[in-house]
Amino acid sequence: MKLEKGQKLLFIGDSITDCERSKPDGEGLFGALGKGYVSYVDGLLQSVYPELGIRVVNKGISGNTVRNLHDRWEEDVIKQNPDWLVVMIGINDVWRQYDAPFIKDWHVYIDEYENTLRKLVKETRTNVKSLVLMTPFFIEDNEQDRMRQTMDKYGEVVKLIAKENDCLLIDTQAAFHVVLKELYSGALAWDRVHPTPAGHMILTRAFLKEIGFDWNK
């Protein structure tokens, strides 16, 4: 597995990452990592690789866009000094364009999204052992859906930035697509955004697969 003994693994993002985690710390006891994929990752790492002693930190904040990440990057990423950084952002950047179409101050259009994410990644890449970019997603199998089409474009931006900066990439949309061949989107997320436990497990598996987690250990 790519994670090494004693490393600090920090996740940052929006509500999908947040999932009711404790603030401001995002680590520790009593469900501090939240109820989503970050807690699942931590549970599996502790139970399968206890000898590594991986420290998992959750810095997701519900409602965040890449603009919000930029504002809190120094405090929630740089000062945390993680060995591994995992970033998943973009869902609200897109969603606000559709569920709040007239409040344009909330919209983060693709040029700002790309420029801001690229800046954050470039500034941070050399300071961490590994940086993982997870694409934003919309749990909708109809690729002609307007929001799905926009989300896919933001996902392509993430793929480009990952390639430019030698980051690990997790295509979350592709991971959901496999399961959506069998299940209706509402079975994985009532609003096609906030996943059920099964949806969070899809994210968990996609991440662990990328870092070489041994499911037979």
Order of alpha helices (4+ residues) and beta strands (2+ residues): beta-alpha-alpha-beta-alpha-beta-alpha-alpha-beta-alpha-beta-alpha-alpha
